[in-house]
Amino acid sequence: MRVAQEVPAFALAEYQKTVRVLLRHPLVTAGHPDPRTLSLVRRWADALRQDLAEQFGYRLELHGQTARLVRTHDHLDGTRPAEVRDRIFDRQRYAYLALALAVLGRAGIQITLGELADAVAADAARIDGLGLDTDRYADRRAFVDVVAWLEERGALRVADGSATSWASDPKRAEALYDLGRDVLTAIYRPSRVLQHLDSVTALLQNNVGSSENAQRRAAAQQARRMLIEQPVVYFADVDAGVRNHLRSPAIVEDIERLTGLRIERRAEGVLLVDTANFSDARFPGTGAIAQAALLLLGEMADRIVDPDARKLSRLGPPTVEERQTALVSLVDAGLPQEGVFREAVGEDGEHLKPQEVDDAPDAVRHPLVTDSFLRTCMRNLMVRYGAAFGEAWREDPDRLTVKAIDLLEAYQLVIRVKGGVLVLPLAGRYRNVIAKVSRRRSAATALFEVGGRS
């Protein structure tokens, strides 16, 4: 069945935009992500339900002033954390969010910020290593970030006062909120009862029928999900069933008609080209880390093709299963055990080992760029372009290197392994990097402009 079958040609662009926004923001309310989206979702609800269920196995639910896209997840993804006001959620904020939702589920139609903080603090105090001390500014700021995240989605609506003022001085300021009950109900929708789970892997268990048709349909839906959820899908990372669907012309026609975006195929894999601001995460991007990442990627790409340099080792990447196991272990390490909230392994924990592969022609191998090369490159980049970066980065280029590699790994341009990184095929797009540094007239601070071309 053709996607968007009932959508007339003159309305197809609007329908595609609605699909893109819904995929990007699976929770839509009267004000989030904007005041217009909810009405568009309602207008196209029947077609959206059918297409999203058939193509991806997703379920669209509408209740009151909310629309919720209940998605199926095949893998854990650590590259898209919750954030608010450019602050990334850490374990403390996620814990506060879970406790706040529990408190709000028992609350009435209104609640003060102080009451909510006291209730969350009482629950947090029962978990050793967590806590919420409203006398500590760091705790208050983390808690207010959670409140702001709920405000953005309409779960809390300020009736009086200011959370910012409360965060500055809770003894002198207060805020009163109305509760958006429909939104709160839509936010907390676990796919399974959580209190009996001892590992995050249970949340990823999807029941697939045993018939050949069911298996084929599940593989097709997984292929489509990977296309819209990942920066790139490498053929080597998927099984034969998913790979066959990714190579099928039908999937190109369906996804391009549904989203209005373009699919690009290369020998190594497939990617969905973001031609309409589908994602809020873009590479190359702005900011010191994104700029450093692009410059570092250019240096790696040049090193790989340098005919005068020593030939780089080429190794097989860790398997998808190994990467998932490492991520599962990281998440499970933070689960409360016997009432204790444990921190996860830090960023400098053990990295995955690259695979030893044979010399078969189809063996997948990627060039290994060592940690020492990366550190030296970043120090050299600071010498050449240091005026474009803040003083904190210039004084700690090794930390900037870690952050830049984190970003490159999130976009599946590299894989971090023990001793360095494996450079993946998509990095070839950025082989020729052009950088331009200019200074502002009124200050010594530099403006940094950087771009890449394949």
Secondary structure, 3 states (H helix, E strand, C coil): CCCCCCCCHHHHHHHHHHHHHHHHCCEEECCCCCCCHHHHHHHCHHHHHHHHHHHHCCEEEEECCEEEEECCCCCCCCCCCCEECCEECCHHHHHHHHHHHHHHHHCCCEEEHHHHHHHHHHHHCCCECCCCCCCCHHHHHHHHHHHHHHHHCCCEEEEEECHHHHHHCCCCCCEEEEECHHHHHHHCCCCCCCCCCCCHHHHHCCCCCCCHHHHHHHHHHHHHHHHHHCCCEEHHHCCHHHHHHHCCHHHHHHHHHHHCCEEEECCCEEEEECCCCCCCCCCCCCCHHHHHHHHHHHHHHHHHHCCCCCCCCEEECCCHHHHHHHHHHHHHCCCCECCECCCCCCCCCCCCCCECCCCCCCCCCEEEEEHHHHHHHHHHHHHHHHHHCCHHHHHCHHHHHHHHHHHHHHCCCEEEECCEEEECHHHHHHCEEEEEEEECCCCCCEEEEEEEEC
